[in-house]
């Protein structure tokens, strides 16, 4: 007959095995999430650069439009 203490001990070791296994799975999951976050961070940085470039182009175009309208009308934008 196996004592209660021996049964508890075996169960305890099995419990640690499950916890160790769960930690391994959790580490893999966190590693994958970290890779995804890194990828998303790179994409966001790239998109932010594209938005800045588009904003600069829009500003240049707006300046060109104001200049052309000033030439056409003979009045500067601030004049009434």
C-alpha positions, 0 to 999 in steps of 0.5 A: 500500500502506498502512503498518502505522503507518497501519493501527494509527493507524486502528484506534486511532481506531476503538478510541477511538470504541468506548470513547467509545460504551461510555462513553456507554452506561455513563453512560445506564445509571448515570443510570437506576440513579441515578433508580431508587435515588432512587425507592427511597430515597423509597419507603423513607423513606415506608415508614419514616414509616408504620412509625413511625406504626403503632408509635405507634398500637400504643403508644397502643392498648396503653396504652388496653388496660392502662388498661381492664384496670386499671379492670376488675380494680381492680389496676395492672399492676405490682401482684402 
